């Protein structure tokens, strides 16, 4: 994996419509469209009609997966959906979600955003006991553990599964006449609850609720299990070692700016990060530009706080998306020009401040500096709304191994030299905390190495 950005995990959606005659597939479809930025490798929907589950999933974008009359054939008042970027297991339709399994108590469908750190050990244990796996993803491990415990009742089965699995996860499950949402005990992966009349919604981000016309009610709490059925929503807490550690990169980069996440406006946090950067790392310049899309709000904040005009300096090719992967390193570096093109009228003969959300490997950042200078920029000052990324993530974000992270190997001045920038500055950890309203319930392990749980020892320093 040689991309120069952290890659998204996945997006999940769940819908419960109280009236049995009402179908939920179109709501899920709109929600998945809103979550497309979280994964573009495959898309799937499983609908539940009186306990019978029908699933459709395909490789590609949501619009590719549900062509023609597919949605009309997905009948059921309960359903779950998934868009996938693979952090565990290979891509392909076999590993697409939701996963559906048959059990003596009925059918189960489950969709998962995140990554288990003890997946291999659990898979080996299940295989030793005779379980045959159809996929290479950790989601199938969870489905098997859940199915094994169903003789104790659904809630106890989920609670037992949560005690066994370790890692980051948000789950949507449908079984019987119920829709279930589960969030890991640290709240590393996001999951929120929405409502529209008598219908309930679960989604990775609130922008998916907006797309379905639902109102955001609240976030699912860390370790919480929510069960939605004809009686409404029932909450079951998981009190073992619950300690909130939401992923800070959701706010910095992954989430859409119009989402509200853990009661924080993503746009406001990014705008604030830009303001803080302007105070922490001022520079004399003529124009501030942002790297589309996640750098735009911060660039506006930097411009407002510094008094330097904001300008549109890079035009994004919206038809490439985040999955534009080139076959070798040279083409990867050249590919930045296909994805982002400079607006010379904004840049020529100007001292430019460019705002981006992160520097991972440095290859894209280096090409951006080259592109701006070739477009006539007199100076290029790089500003970053996250601290140096120095550690890998094991919780559902596809990060390069640590030895490829430029922030783990080089000083800020060395990185500046590699990029060819006239100056380089990152937001401080304190500044990052201030940008999210001073809240400290975030996992920042990619910056400080303080993981909320044990991570694989063999690869921690690779």
C-alpha angles and dihedrals in degrees: 000000000000103000119132098227135061105261124232121256110218140290126237134192134185130187131189116188112191097212110076092214092058117094120218103195097097091052090052090047092054091045093051090050088057090049095046091111088067094063139355104178098087142350132204144173128197118193127195121212111183092326097317112113125208119190133194123181136160141175114260138032126341090254091053095046097053106043126148118356096341095114093049090056092054100086123176141099094234124054148151132209139195141193114196140215107171116239092150123038129000124299123253137099093283089066095040118117156269095060115212124198134178119233135176088254093050139275125325127199120190134180123190139197114191141035135272118224093201096046096119095050092049092046091052091049092051093045090051088056092052104267114148116209124215096189140035096230128108090232089077090054089056094047090052094048090047093049091050092057099046092098085073092054130272099275094047090046091055092045090051090049091050090053091053103042119073125198141049121320147150113192136191115194134178121198130155108335095334143096114207132193124194129184124192118256092257096044089232093150119048128244128165138185126232135182137201116179104307094340124100129209136195121194144162090237136019091237087074089056089051090052090054093046093248128137122239109247101176144301121280104252122240109279092008124139115202120195119195122193139134089302093058127244123342121187126212117188123215102213099183112111095330109175121157114236107155117187110265091203090068087068096038099047124338105062122076111254091240092060126102110216124185087345091305123119105229092209093050092049092051092046090050091049088057091051091050092048090053090055096042097043112021121177137179106252144142103226140016119214132180131218106243128279114355095031096055100082091046091049090054089049092049091049094049094047095044099040090232111133118256117231139178102248104159127047115206123217098229094196095068100060123185097303098071098131121176123210098239141019096258092052090044090058092044089048092073087076091056091051099040126029124187122242098224094196089065097042110034114113090354134124099236130204109200119196122203132169098234147346112225110162097355097231096110092043091052092051091048091055090048092048092050094048091047088052088059105268110160092205134006119206113188119210124183127201094210131055118253111299103234106156136053124245123234098181107086101298116110103229127167117254113276095256088064095051106102091204091060094054108032138052120240091257092049090051090049089054092049091050093047091229123151089228137358130198135169127204112258122246088247090051091050090052090050091052090061092050096270092294113153101190093104133112106234097170093130087065105032105020092235101136117193090226139014114292130200106295097207095058102032094101101028 
